[in-house]
């Protein structure tokens, strides 16, 4: 049985070796939807990634059931899985006619070898069979819908009127579900644009009815508006796509240089973004998964003063929404700009720049992107419940709302 060392620490979607790239976790029916499927439903969770070589890797995968806060639950695998606890990763294909060799791997869940018995949060781990080394973790959730989750966003907030913030209100209706103490039994998590650093856990409702509870007028439900995500597109090296200044080739890699980005604290920029997600795509082949080319993408943010009380990070699905050395912008004193080069696969990408103050783990949009009530943000509400005597957190309700002033 696979032993994983993270116990008190929350899991997240991330990679642990540099040769693993383009990790994505998707709902099979909609690439834009959250990685959530219904228990016993037709949809599947699709997990894909590339390993930068044509060498065969004897990868295996397993599942860990988690609590509402993404820490490991106390359940044994036989309590949440039907089938085998560990399975070989057999769906793979090598890249074709690309400058960078890679192997594309895919996992679809549930499958014939592994079925999911209960709702809640899950983490898939991929590891090498010989040394049991985990190379990635991928998070997704399974929903058994028992309650109705109503969500609303308003722009006349408790801190300002139609300026910099958006305020979320939530109403849970549990007419057909038994709850012992509605004021304390629900665990309600709210996140903005797929981020985990700004996620909040609501501890007490504003109103408690006989068959519903309302969460409102809560400072934790007031989010900075931010700005629309920036974006670039590179699906063909023969021409410059959206946001691309030039394309160079220095053997053995193609280098895509984006136009320098500017702070947007003085104006709101409308765009139909994908709230931080990216889509792998190439027009130079027939199969995006195996013919898409890898390229070094160069980001630059001109900035006069490097002495800021914190760090600036490139944020979005392209960095798994994680603040670490892989997402941290580095100041170039000669160019007077924060710079970052990232190896990415051809496609359409969203990104933004977040400022993380010293001694903080939460990113801020205000310093670089600005905050505007008009911004179209995606808010996700996840509702969990652990009945009296229960041993795990059920995911019993969910709602995803895109704010549109």
C-alpha positions as CSV (number, residue, x, y, z in Angstrom):
1,X,0.0,0.0,0.0
2,X,1.3,3.5,-0.8
3,X,2.3,5.6,2.1
4,X,2.1,9.4,1.7
5,X,3.8,11.7,4.2
6,X,1.5,14.7,4.1
7,X,-0.8,14.4,7.1
8,X,-1.5,17.8,8.7
9,X,-0.8,19.6,5.4
10,X,-3.4,20.2,2.8
11,X,-3.0,18.6,-0.6
12,X,-3.1,20.6,-3.8
13,X,-2.6,20.0,-7.5
14,X,1.1,20.2,-8.1
15,X,4.2,18.4,-9.5
16,X,7.3,17.4,-7.6
17,X,9.9,16.7,-10.3
18,X,10.9,19.3,-13.0
19,X,10.3,17.0,-16.0
20,X,6.6,16.8,-15.3
21,X,4.7,19.5,-17.2
22,X,1.2,20.6,-18.3
23,X,-0.6,18.9,-15.4
24,X,-4.4,19.4,-15.8
25,X,-7.4,18.1,-14.0
26,X,-10.7,18.4,-15.9
27,X,-14.3,17.4,-15.9
28,X,-14.6,15.2,-19.1
29,X,-17.7,17.0,-20.3
30,X,-16.4,20.6,-20.0
31,X,-12.8,21.7,-19.9
32,X,-13.8,25.0,-18.3
33,X,-15.9,23.4,-15.4
34,X,-14.4,22.8,-12.0
35,X,-12.8,19.3,-11.4
36,X,-16.0,18.0,-9.8
37,X,-18.2,15.0,-10.8
38,X,-21.4,13.6,-9.4
39,X,-21.3,10.4,-7.5
40,X,-22.5,7.6,-9.8
41,X,-22.9,10.1,-12.8
42,X,-21.7,9.8,-16.3
43,X,-19.0,12.4,-16.2
44,X,-15.4,11.5,-15.6
45,X,-12.4,13.2,-14.1
46,X,-9.6,13.5,-16.8
47,X,-6.1,13.9,-15.5
48,X,-3.3,14.5,-18.0
49,X,0.4,15.5,-17.9
50,X,3.6,15.3,-19.9
51,X,6.9,13.8,-18.9
52,X,9.8,15.4,-20.9
53,X,11.3,12.3,-22.4
54,X,10.5,9.4,-24.7
55,X,11.7,7.0,-22.0
56,X,9.1,4.6,-20.6
57,X,8.2,5.2,-17.0
58,X,6.6,2.6,-14.9
59,X,4.1,4.9,-13.3
60,X,1.3,3.8,-11.0
61,X,-1.5,5.8,-9.4
62,X,-3.6,5.6,-6.3
63,X,-6.3,7.6,-4.5
64,X,-6.4,9.3,-1.1
65,X,-9.7,10.5,0.4
66,X,-9.5,13.9,2.1
67,X,-11.4,16.0,4.6
68,X,-13.1,19.2,3.6
69,X,-9.8,21.1,4.2
70,X,-7.9,18.7,1.9
71,X,-6.0,17.0,4.7
72,X,-6.0,13.2,4.6
73,X,-9.2,11.6,6.1
74,X,-9.1,8.6,8.4
75,X,-10.8,6.3,5.9
76,X,-9.1,3.1,4.6
77,X,-9.0,2.7,0.8
78,X,-11.6,-0.1,0.9
79,X,-14.1,2.4,2.4
80,X,-13.9,4.8,-0.6
81,X,-12.7,2.6,-3.5
82,X,-14.1,-0.4,-5.3
83,X,-11.5,-2.2,-7.3
84,X,-7.7,-2.0,-6.9
85,X,-6.0,0.4,-4.6
86,X,-3.1,0.9,-7.1
87,X,-3.1,0.7,-10.9
88,X,-0.5,1.0,-13.6
89,X,-0.8,4.1,-15.8
90,X,-1.2,2.5,-19.2
91,X,-2.7,5.3,-21.3
92,X,0.2,7.1,-22.8
93,X,1.6,8.3,-26.1
94,X,4.9,9.7,-27.2
95,X,5.2,13.1,-28.9
96,X,5.5,13.2,-32.7
97,X,7.8,15.5,-34.7
98,X,8.5,17.9,-31.9
99,X,11.6,19.8,-30.9
100,X,11.2,18.7,-27.3
101,X,10.6,15.0,-26.7
102,X,7.8,14.1,-24.3
103,X,5.3,11.4,-23.3
104,X,1.7,12.3,-22.7
105,X,-0.1,10.4,-19.9
106,X,-3.8,10.3,-19.2
107,X,-6.0,8.9,-16.4
108,X,-9.8,8.8,-16.5
109,X,-11.7,8.2,-13.2
110,X,-13.8,6.2,-12.4
111,X,-12.6,3.4,-14.6
112,X,-12.9,-0.4,-14.8
113,X,-10.0,-0.8,-12.3
114,X,-11.1,1.8,-9.8
115,X,-14.5,3.1,-8.8
116,X,-15.5,5.8,-6.3
117,X,-17.9,4.8,-3.5
118,X,-18.5,8.0,-1.6
119,X,-18.5,11.8,-2.1
120,X,-15.9,14.3,-0.8
121,X,-12.4,15.4,-1.8
122,X,-9.9,13.1,-3.5
123,X,-6.3,13.3,-4.3
124,X,-4.7,11.2,-7.1
125,X,-1.1,10.4,-6.6
126,X,1.2,9.3,-9.4
127,X,4.4,7.5,-8.4
128,X,7.2,5.5,-9.8
129,X,6.8,1.8,-9.1
130,X,10.4,1.0,-8.3
131,X,11.2,3.7,-5.7
132,X,7.6,4.7,-4.8
133,X,8.5,8.4,-5.4
134,X,5.5,10.6,-5.9
135,X,5.8,12.8,-9.0
136,X,2.5,14.6,-8.8
137,X,-0.7,15.1,-6.9
138,X,-4.0,16.0,-8.6
139,X,-7.1,17.2,-6.6
140,X,-10.7,16.7,-7.5
141,X,-14.1,16.3,-5.8
142,X,-17.1,14.0,-6.0
143,X,-20.5,15.5,-5.3
144,X,-23.7,13.8,-3.9
145,X,-26.1,16.7,-4.2
146,X,-28.4,16.8,-1.2
147,X,-29.1,20.6,-0.8
148,X,-29.6,23.6,-3.0
149,X,-26.9,26.3,-3.0
150,X,-28.0,29.8,-4.0
151,X,-25.3,32.4,-4.7
152,X,-25.4,36.1,-5.4
153,X,-22.7,38.7,-6.0
154,X,-23.4,42.4,-5.4
155,X,-21.2,45.5,-6.0
156,X,-22.7,47.9,-3.4
157,X,-20.7,46.3,-0.6
158,X,-20.2,46.9,3.1
159,X,-16.9,48.6,2.5
160,X,-17.5,50.6,-0.7
161,X,-20.1,51.3,-3.4
162,X,-19.3,50.2,-7.0
163,X,-15.6,50.7,-6.6
164,X,-13.1,48.0,-5.7
165,X,-14.9,45.0,-4.1
166,X,-17.5,42.3,-4.7
167,X,-19.6,40.9,-1.9
168,X,-20.9,37.3,-2.0
169,X,-24.1,36.1,-0.3
170,X,-25.1,32.4,0.0
171,X,-28.3,30.6,0.9
172,X,-28.5,26.9,1.6
173,X,-31.8,25.1,1.3
174,X,-31.9,21.7,3.0
175,X,-35.6,20.9,2.8
176,X,-34.9,17.3,1.8
177,X,-31.9,16.7,4.0
178,X,-31.6,16.1,7.7
179,X,-29.2,18.3,9.6
180,X,-28.9,18.3,13.4
181,X,-27.6,21.8,13.9
182,X,-27.9,24.0,10.8
183,X,-25.9,26.9,12.4
184,X,-22.8,24.8,12.9
185,X,-23.0,21.5,10.9
186,X,-22.2,22.9,7.5
187,X,-18.6,23.6,6.3
188,X,-18.9,26.2,3.5
189,X,-15.8,27.0,1.5
190,X,-15.8,30.0,-0.9
191,X,-13.0,30.6,-3.5
192,X,-12.4,33.2,-6.2
193,X,-11.0,32.2,-9.6
194,X,-9.8,28.7,-8.6
195,X,-7.4,30.1,-6.1
196,X,-6.7,28.5,-2.8
197,X,-4.8,31.3,-1.1
198,X,-7.9,33.5,-0.9
199,X,-10.3,30.7,0.0
200,X,-12.5,31.3,3.1
201,X,-14.3,28.9,5.4
202,X,-17.6,30.3,6.7
203,X,-18.1,29.3,10.4
204,X,-21.5,30.8,11.2
205,X,-24.5,31.9,9.1
206,X,-26.2,35.3,9.2
207,X,-29.7,33.9,9.4
208,X,-31.0,30.4,10.3
209,X,-34.4,29.3,9.1
210,X,-36.3,26.1,9.6
211,X,-35.1,24.6,6.3
212,X,-32.4,27.1,5.1
213,X,-29.5,29.1,6.3
214,X,-28.1,32.4,4.9
215,X,-24.5,33.6,4.9
216,X,-24.4,37.4,4.3
217,X,-23.0,40.7,5.7
218,X,-19.8,38.8,6.5
219,X,-16.4,40.6,6.0
220,X,-14.9,37.3,4.8
221,X,-17.3,37.3,1.9
222,X,-16.0,40.6,0.6
223,X,-13.4,40.0,-2.1
224,X,-11.2,42.5,-3.9
225,X,-12.5,42.7,-7.5
226,X,-9.1,42.5,-9.2
227,X,-8.9,42.8,-13.0
228,X,-9.6,40.5,-15.9
229,X,-6.8,38.0,-16.4
230,X,-4.1,38.8,-19.0
231,X,-3.8,36.4,-21.8
232,X,-1.6,35.3,-24.7
233,X,-1.9,32.7,-27.4
234,X,0.7,30.8,-29.3
235,X,-0.6,27.9,-31.5
236,X,1.7,28.4,-34.5
237,X,5.3,29.5,-34.6
238,X,4.9,31.0,-38.1
239,X,3.1,34.1,-36.7
240,X,2.8,36.1,-33.5
241,X,-0.4,35.3,-31.6
242,X,-2.3,37.4,-29.1
243,X,0.2,39.1,-26.7
244,X,3.3,37.8,-28.5
245,X,5.9,40.4,-29.5
246,X,8.3,38.0,-31.3
247,X,9.3,34.3,-31.7
248,X,12.9,33.3,-31.7
249,X,14.6,29.9,-32.1
250,X,17.8,29.1,-30.3
251,X,18.6,25.4,-30.6
252,X,17.1,23.3,-29.2
253,X,14.1,25.5,-28.0
254,X,11.7,28.0,-29.4
255,X,11.4,31.2,-27.3
256,X,8.2,33.2,-27.2
257,X,8.7,36.8,-26.0
258,X,5.5,38.5,-24.8
259,X,4.9,42.2,-24.9
260,X,6.0,43.9,-21.7
261,X,3.1,44.1,-19.2
262,X,2.1,47.2,-17.5
263,X,0.5,47.8,-14.1
264,X,-3.3,48.3,-14.4
265,X,-4.0,50.2,-11.2
266,X,-5.4,53.2,-13.1
267,X,-7.9,51.5,-15.3
268,X,-10.2,48.4,-15.7
269,X,-9.5,46.3,-18.8
270,X,-12.5,44.3,-20.2
271,X,-11.7,40.9,-21.8
272,X,-13.4,37.6,-22.1
273,X,-10.9,35.6,-20.1
274,X,-11.0,32.1,-18.7
275,X,-10.5,33.0,-15.1
276,X,-6.9,31.7,-15.1
277,X,-7.3,28.5,-17.0
278,X,-5.4,27.4,-20.1
279,X,-6.2,25.3,-23.2
280,X,-3.5,23.2,-24.9
281,X,-3.8,23.8,-28.7
282,X,-1.7,23.7,-31.8
283,X,-2.5,24.5,-35.4
284,X,0.7,22.8,-36.6
285,X,-0.6,19.2,-36.1
286,X,-3.6,17.0,-35.8
287,X,-3.2,16.0,-32.1
288,X,-2.8,18.7,-29.5
289,X,-1.7,16.2,-26.9
290,X,1.3,14.7,-28.8
291,X,2.1,17.3,-31.5
292,X,1.9,20.4,-29.4
293,X,5.3,22.0,-29.1
294,X,7.0,23.1,-25.9
295,X,8.4,26.7,-25.8
296,X,10.0,29.0,-23.4
297,X,7.6,31.9,-22.7
298,X,9.2,35.1,-21.5
299,X,7.2,37.4,-19.2
300,X,8.3,40.9,-18.3
301,X,6.8,43.5,-15.9
302,X,8.6,46.9,-16.1
303,X,9.1,48.2,-12.5
304,X,11.3,51.0,-11.3
305,X,11.7,50.1,-7.7
306,X,12.8,46.5,-6.9
307,X,12.6,47.1,-3.1
308,X,9.1,46.0,-2.4
309,X,8.0,44.4,0.9
310,X,7.2,41.0,-0.5
311,X,7.4,39.1,-3.8
312,X,5.6,39.2,-7.1
313,X,4.3,35.9,-8.6
314,X,3.0,34.8,-11.9
315,X,-0.5,33.3,-11.1
316,X,-2.9,31.1,-13.0
317,X,-3.3,27.4,-13.9
318,X,0.0,27.6,-15.7
319,X,1.7,27.8,-12.2
320,X,-1.0,25.6,-10.5
321,X,-2.0,28.8,-8.5
322,X,1.0,28.1,-6.2
323,X,3.4,30.8,-4.9
324,X,6.9,29.2,-5.0
325,X,10.2,29.7,-6.8
326,X,8.7,28.4,-10.0
327,X,6.1,31.3,-10.0
328,X,8.3,34.0,-8.5
329,X,9.3,36.9,-10.7
330,X,12.9,37.9,-10.6
331,X,14.1,41.5,-10.8
332,X,16.5,42.4,-13.6
333,X,18.4,45.5,-12.6
334,X,19.6,46.2,-16.1
335,X,16.2,46.0,-17.7
336,X,14.4,47.5,-14.6
337,X,11.7,44.9,-14.8
338,X,10.5,41.7,-13.1
339,X,11.2,38.8,-15.4
340,X,10.2,35.1,-15.7
341,X,10.8,32.4,-18.3
342,X,8.5,29.4,-18.2
343,X,8.5,26.2,-20.3
344,X,4.9,25.8,-21.6
345,X,3.1,23.8,-24.2
346,X,1.5,25.6,-27.2
347,X,-2.0,26.9,-26.4
348,X,-4.1,29.7,-25.1
349,X,-3.2,31.0,-21.6
350,X,-4.5,33.2,-18.9
351,X,-2.3,34.8,-16.2
352,X,-2.0,37.6,-13.7
353,X,0.6,39.1,-11.4
354,X,-0.1,38.8,-7.6
355,X,1.9,40.6,-4.9
356,X,2.5,38.4,-1.8
357,X,3.5,40.5,1.2
358,X,6.2,39.4,3.6
359,X,5.1,36.9,6.2
360,X,1.9,36.3,4.2
361,X,0.6,33.4,2.0
362,X,-2.2,35.4,0.4
363,X,-1.8,37.1,-2.9
364,X,-3.0,40.6,-3.6
365,X,-4.2,42.1,-6.9
366,X,-4.2,45.8,-5.9
367,X,-0.5,46.6,-6.4
368,X,-0.3,45.5,-10.1
369,X,-3.6,44.5,-11.5
370,X,-5.8,47.0,-9.6
371,X,-9.2,46.2,-8.1
372,X,-12.5,47.0,-9.9
373,X,-16.0,46.0,-9.1
374,X,-16.7,45.4,-12.9
375,X,-14.3,42.4,-13.1
376,X,-16.0,39.1,-14.1
377,X,-14.8,36.7,-11.4
378,X,-15.7,33.1,-10.9
379,X,-16.9,32.2,-7.4
380,X,-17.1,28.6,-6.3
381,X,-19.1,27.5,-3.2
382,X,-18.5,24.0,-1.8
383,X,-20.7,22.7,1.0
384,X,-19.6,19.8,3.2
385,X,-21.4,17.9,6.0
386,X,-20.2,15.3,8.5
387,X,-23.3,13.7,10.2
388,X,-23.1,12.8,13.8
389,X,-21.2,9.6,14.0
390,X,-19.9,10.1,10.5
391,X,-16.2,9.5,9.7
392,X,-15.8,11.8,6.6
393,X,-16.9,15.0,5.1
394,X,-19.6,14.6,2.5
395,X,-19.7,17.1,-0.4
396,X,-23.5,17.7,-0.5
397,X,-23.8,21.0,-2.5
398,X,-21.9,23.2,-4.9
399,X,-22.5,26.3,-6.9
400,X,-20.3,28.1,-9.4
401,X,-21.2,31.7,-10.2
402,X,-19.6,34.2,-12.6
403,X,-20.1,37.8,-11.5
404,X,-21.5,40.0,-14.2
405,X,-22.2,43.6,-13.1
